Amino acid sequence: MRLMMLRHAAHALVGRALAGRMPGLGLSDEGRAQARRLAQALRGAGRIDVLCSSPQQRTGETAAPIAEALGLSVQVAPEFDEIDFGDWTGLSFEDVRARDASRWQQWVDQRSRACVPGGETFAQVARRVQAGIERLHREHPEGTVLAVSHADVIKAAVALHLGLSLDLLERFEVGCGTLSMLEVGDGWSKVLQLGCPLA
């Protein structure tokens, strides 16, 4: 299976706050234009058999024009959902550092052991995205799947398939609208691309 993992297009809180699973957070005007450009770029990217998306509004709004361009329906894939940021949901980075500095520093430096208060551990995030990859491989072993997801979820998947510690996720970037790609077989995988801009 070829797994194409696309980070959603831009929204108003990108780079400013931990959006997490905030209800009602859709794409900005810039993000909607970006999603349309992504759809056009993916129309010429070769065969895509399956399109799935995290349950979040911003991923669904990114996936919608892609689905129209490719003639596919969008399947919701909860394994690719954004991190549950619990008590930090919606807080700016500055606010999190001010109220919970030691936990925030652990999140940055020791992601493999980090736990958001009231939310998920990052190890749980990594396990669920890997379970999603394994499920998609079982269902589409020879197919190409496009999954619209979130930066840290995609980073976790890439790190697992490269054999990297989850503590090293700050060493690479997955920006809005960028594509990362895995090739997954029975008992093997490889990373084909990481954080490549499409539009």
C-alpha positions as CSV (number, residue, x, y, z in Angstrom):
1,M,0.0,0.0,0.0
2,R,1.1,3.5,-0.7
3,L,-0.1,5.9,2.1
4,M,-0.1,9.6,1.3
5,M,-0.6,11.7,4.5
6,L,-1.7,15.2,3.9
7,R,-1.7,17.8,6.6
8,H,-4.9,19.9,6.5
9,A,-4.8,23.4,5.0
10,A,-4.4,26.6,7.1
11,H,-6.8,27.8,9.9
12,A,-6.7,30.8,12.1
13,L,-4.9,29.2,15.0
14,V,-2.0,27.7,13.1
15,G,1.3,28.6,14.9
16,R,-0.6,30.4,17.6
17,A,-2.5,27.9,19.8
18,L,-3.1,24.2,20.4
19,A,-6.3,23.7,18.3
20,G,-6.6,20.1,19.2
21,R,-10.2,18.9,18.9
22,M,-11.8,22.3,19.3
23,P,-15.3,22.1,17.9
24,G,-16.2,24.5,15.0
25,L,-12.6,25.2,13.9
26,G,-12.7,25.3,10.1
27,L,-10.3,26.6,7.5
28,S,-9.5,30.2,7.2
29,D,-10.1,32.0,3.8
30,E,-6.4,31.3,3.1
31,G,-6.9,27.7,4.0
32,R,-10.0,27.2,1.8
33,A,-8.0,28.7,-1.2
34,Q,-5.1,26.4,-0.3
35,A,-7.4,23.4,-0.2
36,R,-8.7,24.1,-3.7
37,R,-5.0,24.3,-4.9
38,L,-4.3,21.0,-3.2
39,A,-7.2,19.4,-5.0
40,Q,-5.9,20.6,-8.3
41,A,-2.3,19.4,-7.5
42,L,-3.6,16.0,-6.4
43,R,-5.7,15.6,-9.5
44,G,-2.5,15.1,-11.4
45,A,-0.6,13.1,-8.8
46,G,-1.5,9.7,-10.2
47,R,-4.1,7.1,-9.1
48,I,-5.6,7.5,-5.6
49,D,-8.0,4.7,-4.7
50,V,-9.2,5.8,-1.2
51,L,-9.6,9.2,0.5
52,C,-9.9,9.3,4.3
53,S,-9.9,12.1,6.8
54,S,-9.6,12.8,10.5
55,P,-13.0,13.6,12.0
56,Q,-12.0,17.3,12.6
57,Q,-13.8,20.0,10.7
58,R,-10.6,21.4,9.2
59,T,-9.5,18.1,7.8
60,G,-13.0,17.5,6.4
61,E,-12.9,20.9,4.7
62,T,-9.5,20.1,3.2
63,A,-10.7,16.8,2.0
64,A,-13.9,18.0,0.4
65,P,-12.5,19.7,-2.7
66,I,-10.0,16.9,-3.1
67,A,-12.9,14.4,-3.1
68,E,-14.7,16.4,-5.8
69,A,-11.6,16.7,-7.9
70,L,-10.8,12.9,-7.7
71,G,-14.4,11.6,-7.8
72,L,-14.0,9.9,-4.4
73,S,-16.0,9.9,-1.2
74,V,-14.4,10.8,2.1
75,Q,-14.1,8.1,4.7
76,V,-13.7,9.2,8.3
77,A,-10.6,7.5,9.9
78,P,-10.6,8.2,13.6
79,E,-7.1,6.7,14.0
80,F,-5.8,9.8,12.1
81,D,-7.6,12.2,14.5
82,E,-5.8,15.2,16.1
83,I,-4.3,14.8,19.5
84,D,-6.7,15.2,22.4
85,F,-5.1,18.2,24.1
86,G,-7.4,17.9,27.1
87,D,-6.9,20.9,29.4
88,W,-4.6,22.6,26.9
89,T,-7.2,22.7,24.1
90,G,-7.5,26.1,22.5
91,L,-4.7,27.7,24.7
92,S,-1.9,29.7,23.1
93,F,1.6,28.3,23.4
94,E,2.4,31.2,25.7
95,D,-0.5,30.4,28.0
96,V,0.4,26.7,28.2
97,R,4.0,27.6,29.1
98,A,2.8,30.1,31.7
99,R,0.5,27.8,33.5
100,D,2.2,24.4,33.1
101,A,5.9,25.1,32.2
102,S,7.4,21.7,33.3
103,R,4.7,19.7,31.5
104,W,5.1,21.7,28.4
105,Q,8.9,21.3,28.4
106,Q,8.4,17.5,28.7
107,W,6.0,17.7,25.7
108,V,8.7,19.4,23.7
109,D,11.7,17.3,24.8
110,Q,10.4,13.9,25.9
111,R,7.4,13.4,23.7
112,S,7.5,9.6,24.2
113,R,6.7,10.0,27.9
114,A,4.6,13.2,27.7
115,C,1.0,13.3,28.7
116,V,-1.3,16.3,28.3
117,P,-3.4,17.0,31.4
118,G,-6.8,15.6,30.7
119,G,-5.8,14.4,27.3
120,E,-3.8,11.7,25.5
121,T,-0.2,10.5,25.9
122,F,1.8,10.9,22.8
123,A,2.5,7.1,23.0
124,Q,-1.3,6.6,22.6
125,V,-1.3,8.8,19.6
126,A,1.5,6.8,18.0
127,R,-0.2,3.5,18.7
128,R,-3.6,4.6,17.2
129,V,-2.1,6.0,14.0
130,Q,-0.1,2.8,13.5
131,A,-3.3,0.8,14.1
132,G,-4.9,2.9,11.4
133,I,-2.0,2.3,9.0
134,E,-2.2,-1.4,9.6
135,R,-6.0,-1.4,9.0
136,L,-5.6,0.5,5.8
137,H,-2.9,-1.9,4.6
138,R,-5.2,-4.9,5.3
139,E,-8.1,-3.3,3.5
140,H,-6.1,-1.9,0.5
141,P,-2.8,-3.9,0.3
142,E,-2.2,-2.9,-3.3
143,G,-3.9,0.5,-3.3
144,T,-3.0,4.1,-2.8
145,V,-4.7,5.8,0.1
146,L,-4.7,9.5,0.8
147,A,-5.3,10.4,4.5
148,V,-5.9,14.0,5.5
149,S,-4.6,14.4,9.1
150,H,-2.6,16.6,11.5
151,A,1.1,17.6,11.9
152,D,2.0,15.6,15.0
153,V,0.0,12.6,14.0
154,I,1.8,12.5,10.7
155,K,5.1,13.0,12.5
156,A,4.4,10.1,14.8
157,A,3.7,7.8,11.8
158,V,6.9,8.9,10.0
159,A,9.0,8.5,13.2
160,L,7.6,5.0,13.8
161,H,8.4,3.9,10.3
162,L,11.9,5.4,10.4
163,G,12.6,3.8,13.8
164,L,13.1,7.2,15.4
165,S,12.4,8.0,19.0
166,L,9.2,10.1,19.5
167,D,11.4,12.5,21.4
168,L,12.9,13.7,18.1
169,L,9.8,15.0,16.5
170,E,10.9,18.6,16.9
171,R,13.7,17.9,14.4
172,F,11.5,17.9,11.4
173,E,8.5,19.9,10.2
174,V,5.2,19.0,8.6
175,G,3.5,22.2,7.5
176,C,0.0,22.9,6.4
177,G,-0.8,21.5,3.0
178,T,2.3,19.3,2.9
179,L,2.4,15.7,1.8
180,S,4.3,12.8,3.5
181,M,4.3,9.3,2.0
182,L,4.9,5.8,3.2
183,E,5.1,2.5,1.3
184,V,3.8,-0.3,3.5
185,G,4.1,-4.0,2.8
186,D,3.9,-7.2,4.8
187,G,6.5,-6.8,7.5
188,W,8.2,-3.8,5.9
189,S,7.8,-0.1,5.2
190,K,9.7,2.8,3.9
191,V,9.3,6.6,3.9
192,L,9.1,8.0,0.4
193,Q,8.7,11.7,1.2
194,L,8.4,14.0,4.2
195,G,6.6,17.3,4.4
196,C,6.7,18.2,0.7
197,P,4.6,21.3,-0.3
198,L,1.9,20.7,-2.8
199,A,0.3,24.1,-3.1
